[in-house]
């Protein structure tokens, strides 16, 4: 076998001429049509042609009765009815927290990404980066303003206040008795007036994203609906209608970019914005066109963006939610008008529901931190934590199936606003949690006997370009504790080394070879050489569940290496994960495990990292193919190089233990990782492995990186389960 060595400090060398090959690969992946569009788009923007020729739309001539039409057609349930429905579902501490958030919002202190307070000043400085105090230009045209990213920092930190999450906090606080409605309305009215004054049409960062425009309009319309009748909102309503008109004009003018280059949740949000403008401003000259275009795009994208198995084309749970909430709001809009909901929408919501529920932690509502995660939550319609998907899933189930998933609770508020409180009387059907494979999405879920234990395995050919570099990554939740995790995103436009780290394979629970990655991180939002992978086996035999797969992301490099991984879960306290890197010649393979935020200690001699979790000790033990311990090293919160960080919320990170083990030698190279409740007991005799951990045990052989002749006992205190199950290759 190969020898263990230190973790490489940097990525492996790029081959001579790689830049030109990467450029050619980008052209090939874009295709002739994509290349032609990008060239035209970039020329129009960079030449200044758009800035030179774009004109502010003619003012919307409001007529008597137009405001009443808008108010009548708004897709949100009456605030009084929602207040009554939530009276027994929202606990006093949650009301107090909502009240505090609302008071902060009146002072320009905005809860950013659902987690931390950003102080934008009072009155709000709409061009401020709250983390570094730098400002974007107010005068620069939207086509030019983002060129200042290097000086100002991540634009999402400024877009956050322009998205108006505070509108939801203030309006909900007024609705639920946590703030006087007049105070909330006056504060919002003043902020809307200030925003429009400081962000004239086409100028500044808040016009640089069609999605941000659409979501800002949704937030304002929600506030108008919840606070109707308050003098402050009545005064702001004409300005809101004017911005809705200008926003729709802007969306239609530049929709081609979302259709051709950002055909994801951005396009869905922009389609929703057009549909809303068309429905709520029927007197606008292009209202009919906006409505037709928006609704048509929503139907088209429902089939395109949600795979047949319910996965999402952006390979991200958070962005999946960011696409589904617009569909829920569009559904509410159709129902409000007495119109049928297109089957394409309903089907996409139902497919998504099954996919997301299968991966959910039933206790806290979380999903694995899968894919890019900027905390996106277009509609902040509950007091649940942003990582809790129950508000979305309850609303999806009611919209698509007419059934509830959960008992009454704070997660009901989103459905109450969008579908009406009467929907909450629907029958209850609790989800049945079983192991399930989502082949198109490339995610495979191994469930334990207990609902609080599960494994998610990433294995499937990428079909769309935007993804993290994470093939064969594994997430493990044990007794409700996220013991092995995806590191998240942190920042998109911060220092490049941080973005590369969180995107790259070296931060995920997978293997890299010779310091190289499965794909090339070509630009901030672009990866090349999309990984091809195949699932070799998936089964749940009762006492154990098993998934095996491989990918060819390293095959284009010298040696033509292929990474194969087998994941065995002997329910519920034991996992065995076998990694095999096959190819020609000598290689250095690096296996990485990122743990949750727990106290820990590392026994290098035993090859073991032990996590001290509230549920007990959990051990990660790494051996070679002969059963010998591999020491590796553990880093938490490293900055040179970046390593050992977890980001569950945007612009926020915490140090967590990162275990890396490297083997160098002739291929094939084999790692055997044992995950267990407490220290495992491992023996190997004549090719037969026997592993015990906690109340679980397994026996097996390994052939070419796959598990054969599996025998497992689940729950030593369960006589029926101890009979064991056997399976061949």
C-alpha positions as CSV (number, residue, x, y, z in Angstrom):
1,X,0.0,0.0,0.0
2,X,1.0,3.6,-0.3
3,X,2.4,5.7,2.5
4,X,0.5,8.4,4.4
5,X,1.7,11.9,3.9
6,X,0.8,15.5,4.8
7,X,-2.1,17.3,3.4
8,X,-1.1,19.3,0.3
9,X,-1.0,23.0,1.0
10,X,-2.3,24.0,-2.5
11,X,-4.0,22.6,-5.6
12,X,-1.9,20.7,-8.0
13,X,-0.3,22.3,-11.1
14,X,-2.5,23.2,-14.0
15,X,-1.1,21.6,-17.2
16,X,0.7,23.8,-19.7
17,X,-1.7,25.5,-22.0
18,X,-4.6,24.7,-19.6
19,X,-6.0,28.2,-19.9
20,X,-6.6,27.9,-23.6
21,X,-8.1,24.4,-23.2
22,X,-10.4,25.7,-20.5
23,X,-11.5,28.6,-22.7
24,X,-12.3,26.1,-25.5
25,X,-14.2,23.9,-23.1
26,X,-16.3,26.9,-22.0
27,X,-17.1,27.6,-25.7
28,X,-18.1,24.0,-26.2
29,X,-20.3,23.9,-23.1
30,X,-22.0,27.1,-24.0
31,X,-22.7,26.0,-27.6
32,X,-22.9,28.3,-30.7
33,X,-26.1,30.0,-29.5
34,X,-24.9,30.6,-26.0
35,X,-21.6,32.0,-27.2
36,X,-23.3,34.3,-29.7
37,X,-25.7,35.6,-27.1
38,X,-22.9,36.3,-24.5
39,X,-20.8,38.1,-27.1
40,X,-23.7,40.4,-28.0
41,X,-24.7,40.9,-24.4
42,X,-21.2,41.8,-23.2
43,X,-20.6,44.1,-26.2
44,X,-23.8,46.0,-25.5
45,X,-23.0,46.4,-21.9
46,X,-19.3,47.1,-22.0
47,X,-19.5,49.4,-25.0
48,X,-21.9,51.7,-23.0
49,X,-24.6,51.2,-25.7
50,X,-27.2,50.2,-23.1
51,X,-26.3,53.0,-20.8
52,X,-26.4,55.5,-23.6
53,X,-29.7,54.4,-25.1
54,X,-31.8,53.3,-22.2
55,X,-34.5,55.7,-21.1
56,X,-36.7,55.9,-18.1
57,X,-40.2,54.6,-18.9
58,X,-43.0,57.2,-19.2
59,X,-44.8,57.6,-15.9
60,X,-47.8,55.4,-15.3
61,X,-50.8,57.5,-15.5
62,X,-52.9,56.4,-12.5
63,X,-56.7,56.7,-12.8
64,X,-59.3,56.7,-10.1
65,X,-59.9,53.2,-9.1
66,X,-56.6,51.7,-10.1
67,X,-55.4,51.4,-6.5
68,X,-58.6,49.7,-5.6
69,X,-58.1,47.2,-8.4
70,X,-54.6,46.4,-7.2
71,X,-55.7,45.9,-3.6
72,X,-58.5,43.6,-4.7
73,X,-56.2,41.4,-6.7
74,X,-53.3,41.1,-4.3
75,X,-52.6,37.4,-3.7
76,X,-52.2,37.5,0.1
77,X,-54.8,36.4,2.6
78,X,-56.4,39.2,4.8
79,X,-54.1,40.1,7.7
80,X,-57.0,39.8,10.2
81,X,-57.7,36.2,9.2
82,X,-54.0,35.3,9.4
83,X,-53.7,36.9,12.8
84,X,-56.6,34.8,14.1
85,X,-55.2,31.6,12.6
86,X,-51.8,32.1,14.1
87,X,-53.0,33.1,17.6
88,X,-52.2,29.7,19.1
89,X,-49.4,28.7,16.8
90,X,-46.9,31.4,17.5
91,X,-45.3,31.2,21.0
92,X,-44.6,34.3,23.1
93,X,-40.8,34.2,22.6
94,X,-41.3,34.2,18.9
95,X,-43.6,37.2,19.1
96,X,-41.1,39.0,21.2
97,X,-38.3,38.3,18.8
98,X,-40.4,39.5,15.9
99,X,-41.2,42.7,17.8
100,X,-37.5,43.3,18.4
101,X,-36.7,42.7,14.7
102,X,-39.4,45.1,13.7
103,X,-38.1,47.8,16.0
104,X,-34.6,47.3,14.7
105,X,-36.0,47.6,11.1
106,X,-37.5,51.1,11.9
107,X,-33.9,52.2,12.8
108,X,-32.2,50.8,9.7
109,X,-30.9,47.7,11.5
110,X,-31.9,44.9,9.1
111,X,-31.8,41.2,9.8
112,X,-29.6,40.0,6.9
113,X,-30.0,36.5,5.5
114,X,-32.2,35.7,8.5
115,X,-29.2,35.6,10.9
116,X,-27.3,38.8,11.6
117,X,-28.0,42.5,12.0
118,X,-26.7,44.8,9.3
119,X,-26.7,48.4,10.4
120,X,-27.5,50.5,7.3
121,X,-28.0,53.7,9.1
122,X,-31.0,55.8,10.0
123,X,-32.1,57.0,7.5
124,X,-31.0,53.9,5.5
125,X,-27.9,54.3,3.3
126,X,-29.1,52.2,0.3
127,X,-25.6,51.9,-1.2
128,X,-23.7,50.8,1.9
129,X,-21.8,47.5,2.5
130,X,-22.6,47.1,6.2
131,X,-19.5,44.9,6.8
132,X,-16.8,47.3,5.5
133,X,-18.5,50.7,5.4
134,X,-17.8,51.2,1.7
135,X,-20.4,52.4,-0.7
136,X,-21.5,51.8,-4.2
137,X,-21.9,54.7,-6.6
138,X,-25.4,56.2,-6.6
139,X,-24.9,57.7,-10.0
140,X,-23.3,54.8,-12.0
141,X,-25.6,53.1,-14.5
142,X,-26.5,49.6,-13.6
143,X,-24.4,48.2,-16.5
144,X,-21.3,49.8,-15.0
145,X,-21.7,49.8,-11.2
146,X,-20.6,46.3,-10.5
147,X,-17.2,47.0,-11.9
148,X,-16.5,48.4,-8.4
149,X,-16.9,45.0,-6.7
150,X,-13.1,44.8,-5.9
151,X,-13.3,48.0,-3.9
152,X,-16.7,47.8,-2.2
153,X,-17.0,44.0,-1.7
154,X,-19.9,41.5,-2.0
155,X,-22.9,43.2,-3.7
156,X,-25.3,40.8,-2.0
157,X,-24.6,42.6,1.3
158,X,-26.1,45.7,-0.2
159,X,-28.7,44.0,-2.2
160,X,-30.1,42.5,1.0
161,X,-31.5,45.8,2.3
162,X,-32.8,46.6,-1.2
163,X,-34.7,43.3,-1.2
164,X,-36.6,44.7,1.8
165,X,-36.8,41.7,4.2
166,X,-37.7,44.3,6.8
167,X,-41.1,44.8,4.9
168,X,-42.0,41.2,6.0
169,X,-40.8,41.8,9.6
170,X,-42.7,45.1,10.0
171,X,-45.9,44.0,8.3
172,X,-46.0,40.6,10.1
173,X,-45.3,42.3,13.4
174,X,-48.2,44.6,12.9
175,X,-50.4,41.7,11.9
176,X,-49.5,39.4,14.8
177,X,-49.8,42.1,17.5
178,X,-46.1,42.7,18.0
179,X,-46.1,46.3,16.8
180,X,-48.6,49.0,16.3
181,X,-49.8,48.9,12.6
182,X,-49.5,52.7,12.3
183,X,-45.8,52.6,13.4
184,X,-45.0,49.8,11.0
185,X,-46.8,51.5,8.1
186,X,-45.1,54.9,8.7
187,X,-41.6,53.3,8.9
188,X,-42.1,51.3,5.7
189,X,-43.6,54.3,3.9
190,X,-40.6,56.4,4.8
191,X,-38.1,53.7,3.7
192,X,-39.9,53.2,0.4
193,X,-39.8,56.9,-0.3
194,X,-36.1,57.0,0.6
195,X,-35.3,54.1,-1.6
196,X,-37.0,55.6,-4.6
197,X,-35.3,59.0,-4.1
198,X,-31.9,57.4,-3.8
199,X,-32.3,54.9,-6.6
200,X,-33.7,56.6,-9.7
201,X,-34.5,54.3,-12.6
202,X,-31.4,52.5,-14.0
203,X,-28.9,54.0,-11.5
204,X,-27.0,52.1,-8.9
205,X,-26.7,48.4,-7.8
206,X,-30.4,48.0,-7.1
207,X,-31.1,48.0,-10.8
208,X,-28.3,45.6,-11.7
209,X,-30.3,42.4,-11.0
210,X,-33.8,41.7,-12.4
211,X,-34.3,39.2,-9.6
212,X,-33.7,41.8,-6.9
213,X,-36.2,44.1,-8.6
214,X,-38.8,41.4,-8.6
215,X,-38.3,40.4,-5.0
216,X,-38.3,44.0,-3.8
217,X,-41.7,44.5,-5.5
218,X,-43.0,41.3,-3.8
219,X,-42.0,42.6,-0.4
220,X,-43.6,45.9,-1.0
221,X,-46.8,44.3,-2.2
222,X,-47.0,42.1,0.8
223,X,-46.7,45.2,3.1
224,X,-49.4,47.0,1.1
225,X,-51.7,44.0,1.5
226,X,-51.0,43.4,5.2
227,X,-51.2,47.1,6.1
228,X,-54.0,48.2,3.9
229,X,-56.1,50.9,5.5
230,X,-53.2,52.4,7.4
231,X,-52.6,56.0,6.2
232,X,-48.8,55.5,5.9
233,X,-49.3,52.7,3.3
234,X,-52.1,54.5,1.5
235,X,-49.7,57.4,1.0
236,X,-47.0,55.1,-0.3
237,X,-49.3,53.1,-2.6
238,X,-49.0,55.3,-5.7
239,X,-45.2,55.2,-5.5
240,X,-45.3,51.4,-5.1
241,X,-47.5,51.1,-8.2
242,X,-45.1,53.4,-10.1
243,X,-42.1,51.2,-9.1
244,X,-44.0,48.1,-10.1
245,X,-44.5,49.6,-13.5
246,X,-40.9,50.7,-14.0
247,X,-39.7,47.4,-12.6
248,X,-41.8,45.4,-15.1
249,X,-40.5,47.6,-18.0
250,X,-37.0,46.9,-16.9
251,X,-37.6,43.2,-16.5
252,X,-39.1,42.9,-20.0
253,X,-36.3,45.0,-21.6
254,X,-33.5,42.7,-20.2
255,X,-35.3,39.4,-19.8
256,X,-33.0,37.8,-22.5
257,X,-30.2,37.5,-20.0
258,X,-32.2,35.5,-17.5
259,X,-33.6,33.4,-20.4
260,X,-30.3,32.6,-22.0
261,X,-27.7,32.9,-19.3
262,X,-29.4,32.6,-15.9
263,X,-32.2,30.2,-16.6
264,X,-32.7,29.3,-12.9
265,X,-34.4,30.8,-9.9
266,X,-33.5,34.3,-11.3
267,X,-35.7,33.6,-14.4
268,X,-38.5,32.3,-12.2
269,X,-38.4,35.4,-10.0
270,X,-38.5,37.7,-13.0
271,X,-41.3,35.8,-14.6
272,X,-43.3,36.2,-11.3
273,X,-42.5,40.0,-11.4
274,X,-44.0,40.3,-14.9
275,X,-47.0,38.2,-14.0
276,X,-47.7,40.3,-10.9
277,X,-47.4,43.6,-12.9
278,X,-49.7,42.3,-15.6
279,X,-52.3,41.2,-13.1
280,X,-52.2,44.2,-10.7
281,X,-51.7,47.0,-13.2
282,X,-54.3,46.2,-15.9
283,X,-54.3,49.7,-17.2
284,X,-50.6,49.7,-18.0
285,X,-50.0,49.8,-21.8
286,X,-48.2,46.4,-21.8
287,X,-50.0,44.7,-18.9
288,X,-51.5,42.0,-21.1
289,X,-48.0,41.2,-22.6
290,X,-46.4,41.0,-19.1
291,X,-49.1,38.7,-17.8
292,X,-48.9,36.4,-20.8
293,X,-45.1,36.4,-20.8
294,X,-44.7,35.8,-17.1
295,X,-47.3,33.0,-16.8
296,X,-45.9,31.3,-19.9
297,X,-42.4,31.4,-18.6
298,X,-43.5,29.9,-15.2
299,X,-45.2,27.0,-17.0
300,X,-42.2,26.5,-19.3
301,X,-39.7,26.6,-16.5
302,X,-41.6,24.3,-14.1
303,X,-40.9,21.4,-16.4
304,X,-37.3,22.5,-17.2
305,X,-36.0,23.4,-13.8
306,X,-37.5,20.7,-11.7
307,X,-36.3,17.3,-12.7
308,X,-38.6,14.3,-13.1
309,X,-37.5,13.0,-9.8
310,X,-38.0,16.3,-8.0
311,X,-34.4,17.5,-8.0
312,X,-33.5,21.1,-9.0
313,X,-31.2,22.1,-11.9
314,X,-29.1,24.3,-9.7
315,X,-28.2,21.4,-7.4
316,X,-29.0,23.5,-4.3
317,X,-31.7,23.1,-1.7
318,X,-31.8,26.8,-0.9
319,X,-32.1,27.8,-4.5
320,X,-34.7,25.1,-5.0
321,X,-36.8,26.9,-2.3
322,X,-36.0,30.2,-4.0
323,X,-37.7,28.9,-7.1
324,X,-40.6,27.2,-5.4
325,X,-41.8,30.2,-3.4
326,X,-42.6,32.2,-6.6
327,X,-44.7,29.3,-7.8
328,X,-46.6,29.3,-4.5
329,X,-47.2,33.1,-4.9
330,X,-48.2,32.7,-8.5
331,X,-50.6,29.9,-7.4
332,X,-52.1,32.3,-4.9
333,X,-52.5,34.9,-7.6
334,X,-54.3,32.5,-9.9
335,X,-56.6,31.3,-7.1
336,X,-57.4,34.9,-6.1
337,X,-58.5,35.6,-9.7
338,X,-60.6,32.4,-9.7
339,X,-58.4,30.9,-12.4
340,X,-57.1,27.3,-12.6
341,X,-53.5,26.6,-11.5
342,X,-51.5,25.1,-14.4
343,X,-50.8,21.4,-14.0
344,X,-47.1,22.0,-14.8
345,X,-46.9,24.2,-11.6
346,X,-48.7,21.7,-9.4
347,X,-46.6,18.8,-10.7
348,X,-43.3,20.6,-10.2
349,X,-44.4,21.5,-6.6
350,X,-45.4,17.9,-5.8
351,X,-42.2,16.4,-7.3
352,X,-40.1,18.9,-5.3
353,X,-42.1,18.1,-2.1
354,X,-41.2,14.4,-2.3
355,X,-37.6,15.2,-3.0
356,X,-37.1,17.7,-0.2
357,X,-39.1,15.9,2.5
358,X,-37.0,12.7,2.0
359,X,-33.9,14.6,3.1
360,X,-35.4,16.6,5.9
361,X,-34.6,16.4,9.6
362,X,-38.1,16.0,11.1
363,X,-37.1,17.6,14.4
364,X,-35.7,20.9,13.2
365,X,-36.8,21.0,9.6
366,X,-33.3,21.3,8.2
367,X,-32.0,19.7,5.0
368,X,-28.4,18.9,4.3
369,X,-26.3,22.0,3.5
370,X,-26.3,20.9,-0.1
371,X,-25.0,23.1,-2.9
372,X,-24.7,26.8,-3.0
373,X,-26.3,28.4,0.0
374,X,-26.8,32.2,0.3
375,X,-29.8,31.7,2.6
376,X,-32.2,32.8,-0.2
377,X,-35.7,33.2,1.1
378,X,-37.8,35.4,-1.1
379,X,-40.9,35.4,1.1
380,X,-40.1,35.7,4.8
381,X,-43.5,34.6,6.0
382,X,-42.8,32.8,9.2
383,X,-40.9,33.1,12.4
384,X,-39.1,29.8,11.9
385,X,-35.3,29.8,11.4
386,X,-34.3,30.3,7.8
387,X,-32.8,26.9,7.7
388,X,-36.2,25.3,8.6
389,X,-37.9,24.1,5.5
390,X,-41.2,23.2,7.2
391,X,-43.0,26.5,6.2
392,X,-42.2,25.9,2.6
393,X,-43.0,22.1,2.7
394,X,-46.3,22.6,4.6
395,X,-47.4,25.2,2.0
396,X,-46.3,23.0,-0.9
397,X,-48.2,20.0,0.4
398,X,-51.3,22.0,0.8
399,X,-51.0,23.6,-2.6
400,X,-50.2,20.4,-4.5
401,X,-52.0,17.7,-2.5
402,X,-54.5,19.4,-0.2
403,X,-52.8,17.8,2.8
404,X,-50.7,18.9,5.8
405,X,-47.4,17.3,6.6
406,X,-47.1,18.7,10.2
407,X,-49.2,19.3,13.3
408,X,-50.1,22.9,13.9
409,X,-47.2,25.2,14.6
410,X,-45.4,28.4,13.5
411,X,-44.5,26.8,10.2
412,X,-48.2,27.2,9.2
413,X,-47.9,31.0,8.7
414,X,-46.6,30.8,5.2
415,X,-49.4,28.7,4.0
416,X,-51.9,30.9,5.8
417,X,-50.7,34.0,3.9
418,X,-50.5,32.3,0.5
419,X,-53.4,29.8,0.6
420,X,-55.7,31.2,3.2
421,X,-56.2,30.1,6.8
422,X,-58.9,27.7,5.7
423,X,-56.2,25.5,4.1
424,X,-54.9,24.7,7.5
425,X,-57.9,22.5,8.2
426,X,-56.8,20.0,5.6
427,X,-56.2,16.4,6.7
428,X,-52.8,15.5,8.1
429,X,-50.6,12.9,6.3
430,X,-47.2,12.6,8.0
431,X,-44.3,11.7,5.7
432,X,-43.1,8.2,5.6
433,X,-39.3,8.1,5.8
434,X,-37.6,5.4,3.7
435,X,-34.4,5.1,1.8
436,X,-34.8,6.6,-1.6
437,X,-32.6,7.2,-4.7
438,X,-33.0,10.4,-6.8
439,X,-31.1,9.4,-9.9
440,X,-31.5,12.5,-12.0
441,X,-30.7,14.8,-9.1
442,X,-27.8,12.6,-8.1
443,X,-28.8,12.4,-4.4
444,X,-29.4,9.2,-2.6
445,X,-30.8,9.0,0.9
446,X,-30.1,6.1,3.3
447,X,-32.5,6.3,6.2
448,X,-31.9,4.7,9.6
449,X,-34.5,3.0,11.7
450,X,-34.9,6.1,13.7
451,X,-36.1,9.3,11.9
452,X,-33.2,11.3,13.4
453,X,-30.5,9.3,11.6
454,X,-29.9,9.4,7.9
455,X,-27.2,9.7,5.2
456,X,-27.2,11.6,1.9
457,X,-24.8,10.5,-0.8
458,X,-24.0,12.7,-3.8
459,X,-23.7,10.7,-7.0
460,X,-25.0,11.6,-10.5
461,X,-23.9,13.1,-13.7
462,X,-24.3,16.9,-13.7
463,X,-26.8,18.2,-16.3
464,X,-26.5,21.9,-15.6
465,X,-23.5,24.1,-15.0
466,X,-24.0,25.8,-11.7
467,X,-22.9,23.4,-8.9
468,X,-20.4,23.0,-6.2
469,X,-17.5,20.5,-6.8
470,X,-18.8,17.8,-4.5
471,X,-19.3,14.5,-6.4
472,X,-19.5,11.4,-4.0
473,X,-19.8,13.8,-1.0
474,X,-21.5,12.3,2.1
475,X,-23.6,14.0,4.7
476,X,-24.4,12.1,7.9
477,X,-27.0,12.9,10.6
478,X,-26.8,10.7,13.7
479,X,-29.3,10.9,16.5
480,X,-30.3,14.3,15.2
481,X,-26.7,15.6,15.1
482,X,-25.1,16.8,11.8
483,X,-21.8,14.9,12.4
484,X,-20.5,15.1,8.8
485,X,-21.5,18.2,6.8
486,X,-21.1,20.3,3.7
487,X,-19.2,23.5,4.4
488,X,-21.6,25.8,2.7
489,X,-20.9,28.9,0.7
490,X,-19.9,31.9,2.9
491,X,-19.4,34.6,0.3
492,X,-19.7,34.8,-3.5
493,X,-17.9,38.0,-4.0
494,X,-15.5,38.1,-1.1
495,X,-11.8,37.2,-1.2
496,X,-11.2,34.7,-4.0
497,X,-9.4,32.1,-1.8
498,X,-12.5,31.8,0.4
499,X,-14.9,31.3,-2.5
500,X,-12.5,28.7,-4.1
501,X,-12.4,26.8,-0.8
502,X,-16.1,26.6,-0.2
503,X,-16.8,25.7,-3.8
504,X,-14.0,23.2,-4.3
505,X,-13.8,19.5,-3.7
506,X,-11.1,19.8,-1.0
507,X,-13.7,21.3,1.4
508,X,-16.2,18.5,0.8
509,X,-16.4,15.0,2.2
510,X,-14.9,13.4,-0.8
511,X,-11.5,12.6,-2.4
512,X,-9.2,14.8,-4.5
513,X,-6.3,13.3,-6.5
514,X,-2.8,14.8,-7.0
515,X,-4.1,18.2,-5.7
516,X,-6.5,18.5,-8.6
517,X,-10.2,18.8,-8.5
518,X,-13.0,16.9,-10.3
519,X,-14.0,20.0,-12.2
520,X,-12.2,23.3,-13.0
521,X,-13.5,26.3,-11.1
522,X,-13.2,28.7,-14.1
523,X,-15.1,31.8,-12.9
524,X,-16.9,32.7,-9.7
525,X,-20.1,31.2,-11.0
526,X,-18.7,28.8,-13.6
527,X,-17.3,25.3,-13.5
528,X,-16.0,23.4,-16.5
529,X,-15.7,19.7,-17.4
530,X,-19.0,18.8,-15.7
531,X,-18.5,15.6,-13.8
532,X,-20.0,12.4,-15.1
533,X,-21.0,9.8,-12.4
534,X,-23.0,6.7,-12.2
535,X,-24.7,4.9,-9.3
536,X,-23.6,1.3,-9.2
537,X,-25.9,0.0,-6.5
538,X,-28.6,1.2,-4.1
539,X,-30.5,-0.9,-1.7
540,X,-32.1,-1.0,1.8
541,X,-32.0,-4.5,3.3
542,X,-33.6,-3.6,6.6
543,X,-30.6,-4.0,8.9
544,X,-28.4,-2.0,6.5
545,X,-28.7,0.4,3.6
546,X,-26.0,0.6,0.9
547,X,-25.1,3.0,-2.0
548,X,-22.2,2.7,-4.4
549,X,-21.1,4.9,-7.2
550,X,-18.1,6.3,-9.1
551,X,-17.1,9.4,-11.2
552,X,-14.6,10.1,-13.9
553,X,-13.7,13.7,-13.0
554,X,-10.0,12.9,-12.7
555,X,-9.8,10.8,-15.9
556,X,-8.7,13.7,-18.1
557,X,-5.5,14.0,-16.1
558,X,-2.4,11.8,-16.3
559,X,-3.1,8.3,-15.1
560,X,-6.9,8.4,-16.0
561,X,-8.0,8.0,-12.4
562,X,-11.5,7.0,-11.4
563,X,-12.9,7.5,-7.9
564,X,-15.3,4.8,-6.6
565,X,-17.1,5.0,-3.3
566,X,-19.2,2.5,-1.3
567,X,-21.4,3.8,1.6
568,X,-22.7,1.2,4.0
569,X,-25.0,2.2,6.9
570,X,-25.5,-0.6,9.5
571,X,-28.4,0.9,11.3
572,X,-28.3,3.0,13.3
573,X,-24.8,3.5,14.9
574,X,-22.3,2.4,12.2
575,X,-21.1,3.4,8.8
576,X,-18.4,2.0,6.6
577,X,-17.3,4.1,3.6
578,X,-14.8,2.6,1.2
579,X,-12.9,4.8,-1.3
580,X,-10.9,3.4,-4.2
581,X,-8.9,5.5,-6.6
582,X,-7.9,3.4,-9.6
583,X,-5.7,4.4,-12.5
584,X,-2.2,4.0,-13.9
585,X,1.0,5.0,-12.1
586,X,1.7,6.8,-8.8
587,X,-0.7,9.2,-7.3
588,X,-1.5,11.1,-4.1
589,X,-5.1,10.8,-3.0
590,X,-6.5,13.0,-0.3
591,X,-9.6,12.0,1.7
592,X,-11.4,14.7,3.6
593,X,-14.0,14.7,6.3
594,X,-15.7,17.9,7.6
595,X,-17.4,17.6,10.9
596,X,-20.2,19.5,12.6
597,X,-19.5,22.2,15.2
598,X,-18.4,20.1,18.1
599,X,-15.6,19.8,20.6
600,X,-13.2,17.2,19.3
601,X,-9.9,15.3,19.8
602,X,-7.7,13.6,17.4
603,X,-5.8,10.3,18.1
604,X,-3.3,10.2,15.2
605,X,-2.1,6.7,16.1
606,X,-5.5,5.3,15.8
607,X,-6.4,7.3,12.8
608,X,-9.4,8.6,14.7
609,X,-11.2,12.0,15.1
610,X,-13.8,11.9,17.9
611,X,-16.6,14.4,18.2
612,X,-18.2,15.2,21.5
613,X,-21.8,15.7,20.5
614,X,-24.9,16.2,22.8
615,X,-25.9,12.7,21.6
616,X,-22.6,11.1,22.7
617,X,-19.2,10.5,21.3
618,X,-19.0,10.0,17.5
619,X,-15.8,8.7,15.9
620,X,-14.4,9.0,12.4
621,X,-11.7,6.4,11.9
622,X,-9.7,6.1,8.7
623,X,-7.8,2.9,7.7
624,X,-6.0,1.7,4.7
625,X,-7.1,-1.3,2.7
626,X,-5.2,-3.6,5.0
627,X,-6.9,-2.3,8.1
628,X,-4.0,-0.1,9.3
629,X,-4.8,3.3,10.8
630,X,-4.0,6.4,8.7
631,X,-3.1,9.4,10.8
632,X,-3.9,12.4,8.8
633,X,-4.2,15.8,10.4
634,X,-7.1,17.9,11.9
635,X,-7.5,21.6,11.4
636,X,-10.3,23.8,12.6
637,X,-10.6,27.5,11.5
638,X,-7.4,27.5,9.4
639,X,-6.7,30.5,7.2
640,X,-3.3,29.7,5.6
641,X,-4.5,27.8,3.7
642,X,-8.2,28.1,4.3
643,X,-9.6,24.9,5.9
644,X,-12.0,23.7,8.6
645,X,-14.9,26.1,8.2
646,X,-18.7,25.7,8.2
647,X,-21.0,28.4,6.8
648,X,-24.7,27.7,7.3
649,X,-25.6,31.4,6.7
650,X,-24.4,33.9,4.2
651,X,-21.4,36.0,5.2
652,X,-21.1,34.0,8.5
653,X,-18.7,31.1,9.3
654,X,-17.6,29.1,12.3
655,X,-14.6,26.8,12.7
656,X,-15.2,23.1,12.7
657,X,-12.8,20.1,12.6
658,X,-11.5,19.1,9.2
659,X,-9.8,15.7,9.0
660,X,-7.6,15.1,5.9
661,X,-5.7,11.9,5.2
662,X,-3.4,11.5,2.2
663,X,-2.0,8.3,0.7
664,X,0.7,8.3,-2.0
665,X,1.7,5.4,-4.1
666,X,0.8,3.1,-7.0
667,X,-2.9,3.0,-7.8
668,X,-5.2,1.7,-6.7
669,X,-5.3,3.5,-3.4
670,X,-7.9,2.5,-0.9
671,X,-9.3,4.2,2.2
672,X,-11.7,2.5,4.6
673,X,-13.5,5.0,6.9
674,X,-15.5,3.8,9.9
675,X,-18.1,6.1,11.4
676,X,-19.4,5.0,14.7
677,X,-21.1,5.7,18.0
678,X,-17.9,5.7,20.1
679,X,-14.7,4.0,19.1
680,X,-15.2,1.1,16.7
681,X,-14.0,-2.4,17.0
682,X,-12.4,-3.5,13.7
683,X,-10.9,-6.8,12.6
684,X,-9.7,-8.2,9.3
685,X,-9.1,-11.9,8.7
686,X,-8.4,-13.4,5.3
687,X,-10.1,-10.5,3.5
688,X,-13.2,-10.6,5.7
689,X,-13.9,-7.4,7.7
690,X,-15.8,-7.3,11.0
691,X,-16.7,-3.9,12.4
692,X,-18.8,-3.0,15.5
693,X,-19.8,0.4,16.7
694,X,-22.4,1.4,19.3
695,X,-25.3,-1.0,18.9
696,X,-24.5,-2.0,15.3
697,X,-22.2,-4.4,13.6
698,X,-21.3,-5.4,10.1
699,X,-19.2,-8.0,8.2
700,X,-18.2,-7.7,4.6
701,X,-15.5,-8.2,2.0
702,X,-14.1,-5.6,-0.4
703,X,-13.6,-6.2,-4.1
704,X,-12.5,-3.4,-6.4
705,X,-13.8,-0.8,-4.0
706,X,-17.3,-2.5,-3.7
707,X,-18.7,-4.3,-0.7
708,X,-19.6,-8.0,-1.0
709,X,-21.1,-10.7,1.2
710,X,-22.5,-8.1,3.6
711,X,-23.9,-9.2,6.9
712,X,-25.3,-6.6,9.4
713,X,-27.0,-6.6,12.7
714,X,-29.1,-3.5,13.6
715,X,-29.7,-2.6,17.2
716,X,-28.1,-5.1,19.6
717,X,-31.2,-4.9,21.8
718,X,-33.5,-5.9,18.9
719,X,-33.6,-9.7,18.6
720,X,-35.5,-9.6,15.3
721,X,-32.9,-7.3,13.7
722,X,-30.0,-9.4,14.9
723,X,-30.8,-12.2,12.4
724,X,-28.8,-10.2,9.9
725,X,-29.2,-9.8,6.1
726,X,-26.9,-11.0,3.4
727,X,-26.3,-9.6,-0.1
728,X,-23.8,-10.4,-2.8
729,X,-22.2,-8.0,-5.2
